């Protein structure tokens, strides 16, 4: 008897299972991002205005990279390195929402400097990426990784780092010792603080949508097409402010601190940040609401009422909310509902 063909691909189901798992957005501006070339991407990411969605296959690749850390640590220990395995990762915090987590610390045993401590950074690479790394070294081939190590060295006061890379295609190993550069570390940290605390969106790296660093950026659609966030949360709200003590406060609610779990949801009084939508803004005489000009018509944004649309409503269907016949308001009132599409 021939086994019937499956109705569903096992691979597709596995990918779907990975995609269905909730992955919370990062609360801080991480050290792994501070070497990114674009200030705007860092700002949009930190404010959860653009949230990257990955297919299941890529999520599995991330898992492989995470699982590789234990293997690398085991191999380093096997050759006599004294590796401090940071089970929950060691945090370094620089204030103003900037921080990161180390993979490991090597207390001793690195052959070229057996008595020196090293910050350890472990990465996996595709063959193409690995070949470039071998040819150019980490600073030129993977500048974000280089900056990440500099920031970690600054935070731990350890002046050497060991970079260990593994090629996923053929299991080649590349190692490089990196020396602490105070200027690089401080510049990266200060840049992160400036971006995190900025109320206004920085300019883009390029206004050319075909620019090689923009083409595959998660914010490409935002920067070069829509200029519109797809997300309603406290960090995309005009009422919220990032503070130097690494908290967020809400001016709408008396300057009170916003717990992280509330930040992710926002509230009904959300007003779309003016840098996250493409429309001209006008004052509406209410400090907790605003007016956006959409298709030439005024649309009030704030806590929904007879004359005001909530942010989720506007993002769901801006044209309908701007309909001069006011059909949207009539429908909402009649059915005691909201615009969802």
C-alpha positions in Angstrom: 0.0 0.0 0.0 1.3 3.4 -0.9 1.3 6.0 1.9 -1.1 8.8 0.9 0.5 12.2 0.3 0.2 14.5 3.3 -2.4 17.2 3.2 0.0 19.6 5.0 3.7 20.2 4.7 5.4 19.3 8.0 8.0 22.0 7.4 5.3 24.6 6.9 3.5 23.5 10.1 6.7 23.8 12.1 7.3 27.3 10.7 3.8 28.3 11.5 4.3 27.1 15.1 7.3 29.3 15.4 5.5 32.3 14.0 2.5 31.8 16.4 4.7 32.3 19.4 4.5 35.8 20.9 7.9 37.5 20.8 7.8 40.7 22.9 9.5 43.8 21.6 12.7 44.8 23.3 12.3 47.3 26.1 15.7 49.0 25.7 18.0 50.2 23.0 20.4 47.2 22.9 24.1 47.3 22.5 23.8 44.9 19.5 22.1 47.7 17.6 24.3 50.7 18.4 26.5 50.1 15.4 23.6 50.3 13.0 24.2 53.0 10.4 20.8 54.6 10.6 19.6 56.8 13.4 16.0 56.7 12.2 15.8 52.9 12.2 17.1 52.9 15.8 14.5 55.5 16.8 11.6 53.7 15.1 12.6 50.4 16.5 13.0 51.7 20.0 9.6 53.3 19.8 8.0 50.2 18.5 6.7 52.1 15.5 8.2 49.5 13.1 8.2 46.0 14.4 10.0 43.4 12.3 8.1 40.2 11.6 10.1 37.1 10.7 9.0 34.0 8.9 9.3 30.7 10.7 12.4 29.7 8.8 14.3 32.8 10.0 13.1 32.3 13.5 14.5 28.8 13.4 17.8 30.2 12.2 17.8 32.6 15.2 17.2 29.6 17.4 20.2 27.8 15.8 22.4 30.8 16.6 21.2 30.8 20.2 21.7 27.1 20.6 25.2 27.4 19.1 26.4 29.4 22.2 26.3 26.4 24.4 28.3 24.4 21.9 30.9 27.1 21.5 31.3 27.4 25.3 31.7 23.7 25.6 34.4 23.7 23.0 36.3 26.6 24.6 36.2 24.8 28.0 37.4 21.6 26.4 40.7 23.4 25.3 41.2 24.8 28.8 39.6 28.3 28.7 37.9 29.3 32.0 34.6 30.5 30.6 32.1 32.1 32.9 28.8 30.6 31.5 26.3 33.4 32.1 23.1 31.3 32.3 20.7 34.3 32.3 23.2 36.6 30.5 25.0 39.4 32.3 23.3 42.8 31.9 25.2 46.1 31.4 23.1 49.2 31.9 24.3 52.7 30.8 21.1 54.5 31.7 18.7 56.4 29.4 17.3 53.1 28.0 20.7 51.9 26.7 22.0 48.5 27.7 22.7 45.0 26.7 23.5 41.4 27.7 26.8 39.5 27.3 27.1 36.0 26.0 29.9 35.1 28.4 33.1 36.2 30.1 36.4 34.4 29.8 38.4 34.7 33.0 41.5 33.1 31.7 43.0 30.6 29.2 42.9 32.5 25.9 46.1 31.1 24.2 47.5 34.6 23.1 46.9 36.1 26.6 46.2 33.3 29.1 46.0 35.5 32.2 43.7 38.3 30.7 40.0 38.5 31.0 37.9 38.7 27.8 34.4 39.6 27.0 33.1 36.8 24.8 30.8 37.3 21.8 29.5 34.3 19.8 27.9 34.6 16.3 26.9 32.3 13.5 27.3 33.3 9.8 26.2 32.1 6.4 29.1 31.1 4.1 29.1 34.4 2.3 29.2 36.4 5.5 31.8 34.1 7.0 34.1 34.4 4.0 33.9 38.2 4.2 34.7 38.0 7.9 37.8 35.9 7.3 39.0 38.3 4.7 38.3 41.6 6.4 38.1 41.0 10.1 35.2 41.8 12.4 35.6 45.6 12.5 35.2 46.0 8.7 33.0 43.0 7.9 30.6 43.2 10.9 30.9 46.7 12.4 27.7 46.2 14.5 29.3 43.2 16.2 32.5 45.2 16.7 30.6 48.1 18.4 28.6 45.6 20.5 31.9 44.2 21.9 33.3 47.7 22.5 30.2 48.7 24.5 30.4 45.4 26.5 34.0 46.0 27.3 33.2 49.5 28.4 30.4 48.3 30.7 32.5 45.5 32.3 35.8 47.4 32.4 37.4 44.4 30.6 39.8 45.7 27.9 39.8 42.7 25.6 37.1 40.7 23.7 37.1 37.3 22.0 34.9 37.1 19.0 34.0 33.5 18.0 32.2 32.9 14.7 30.9 29.7 13.3 30.0 29.1 9.6 26.6 27.4 9.5 27.4 25.9 6.1 30.6 24.0 6.9 31.2 24.5 10.6 34.4 26.5 10.1 35.5 28.5 13.2 36.9 32.0 13.1 38.3 33.8 16.2 39.6 37.3 16.7 40.8 39.1 19.8 39.5 42.7 19.9 41.1 45.6 21.8 39.0 48.1 23.8 38.6 51.4 22.1 37.1 53.9 24.5 36.2 56.4 21.9 34.1 53.9 19.9 32.4 52.7 23.0 31.5 56.1 24.4 30.4 57.5 21.0 28.1 54.5 20.5 26.6 54.8 24.0 26.0 58.5 23.8 24.5 58.1 20.3 22.1 55.5 21.8 21.1 57.8 24.6 20.5 60.7 22.2 18.3 58.7 20.0 16.3 57.1 22.8 15.6 60.4 24.5 14.7 62.3 21.3 11.1 63.3 21.0 11.4 63.8 17.3 12.3 61.4 14.6 15.8 61.6 13.1 16.4 62.0 9.4 16.9 58.8 7.4 20.2 57.4 6.3 19.2 58.0 2.7 16.1 59.4 0.8 16.9 57.0 -2.1 14.7 53.9 -1.8 17.2 51.9 -3.8 20.1 52.7 -1.5 21.8 49.4 -0.6 21.4 50.0 3.1 17.8 50.9 2.8 16.5 48.3 0.3 16.2 45.5 2.9 15.6 47.6 6.0 12.5 46.7 8.0 11.6 50.4 7.9 11.8 50.7 4.1 8.0 50.8 3.6 7.7 53.4 6.4 10.5 55.7 5.1 10.0 55.4 1.4 6.3 54.7 0.9 3.8 55.2 3.7 5.5 57.3 6.5 2.8 55.7 8.7 3.3 53.4 11.7 1.1 50.3 11.9 1.2 50.1 15.6 -0.7 51.7 18.5 1.1 51.6 21.8 2.4 54.1 24.3 5.7 54.6 22.4 3.9 55.7 19.2 1.8 58.2 21.2 2.4 61.9 21.3 1.7 62.0 25.0 4.6 59.7 26.1 8.1 60.7 26.9 11.3 58.6 27.4 13.2 59.8 30.5 16.8 59.7 31.5 16.1 57.3 34.3 15.1 54.7 31.7 11.3 55.0 32.3 8.4 56.3 30.1 6.0 58.8 31.4 2.5 59.9 30.2 1.7 63.6 30.1 -2.0 62.8 29.5 -2.1 61.0 32.8 -0.3 63.6 34.9 3.3 62.6 34.1 2.9 59.2 35.7 5.3 56.4 34.9 4.0 53.9 32.4 4.6 50.2 33.3 6.1 48.1 30.4 3.0 45.9 30.1 0.9 49.0 29.6 3.3 50.5 27.1 2.7 47.6 24.8 -1.1 48.2 24.7 -1.5 51.9 25.0 -4.9 53.4 26.0 -7.9 54.9 24.4 -6.5 58.4 24.7 -3.6 57.6 22.3 -2.7 60.3 19.8 -0.6 59.4 16.9 2.9 60.8 17.1 3.1 63.5 14.3 6.4 62.0 13.0 4.8 58.6 12.5 2.1 59.7 10.1 2.3 61.6 6.8 -0.5 64.1 7.5 -0.4 67.8 8.3 -1.3 68.5 11.9 -3.5 71.3 13.3 -4.4 72.4 16.8 -7.9 71.5 17.8 -8.2 73.5 21.0 -7.9 70.5 23.2 -4.4 69.8 24.5 -5.0 66.0 24.7 -6.3 65.7 21.1 -5.1 66.9 17.7 -6.4 67.3 14.1 -4.8 65.6 11.1 -5.6 66.8 7.6 -6.4 63.6 5.6 -7.4 63.9 2.0 -8.0 67.6 2.6 -10.4 67.1 5.5 -10.0 67.5 9.2 -9.9 64.3 11.3 -9.8 64.7 15.1 -7.5 62.1 16.8 -7.7 61.3 20.5 -10.0 59.6 23.0 -13.0 58.5 20.7 -16.2 60.4 21.1 -18.9 61.8 18.8 -16.4 64.0 17.0 -13.1 62.2 17.5 -11.5 59.0 16.1 -9.2 56.8 18.0 -5.7 56.1 16.6 -6.6 52.5 15.8 -9.6 53.7 13.8 -7.6 56.1 11.8 -4.9 53.6 11.0 -7.5 51.0 10.0 -9.1 53.3 7.4 -7.9 56.9 7.2 -9.9 57.6 4.1 -13.2 56.5 5.7 -12.5 58.6 8.8 -11.9 61.6 6.6 -15.1 61.1 4.6 -16.7 64.6 4.4 -20.2 63.1 4.5 -19.4 61.9 8.1 -20.7 58.5 7.3 -18.1 57.0 9.6 -19.3 59.0 12.6 -23.0 58.1 11.8 -22.2 54.4 11.6 -20.2 54.4 14.8 -23.0 56.2 16.6 -25.7 54.0 15.3 -24.0 50.7 16.2 -22.0 52.0 19.1 -18.9 50.6 17.5 -15.6 51.6 16.1 -13.8 51.6 12.7 -11.8 48.4 12.2 -11.2 48.4 8.5 
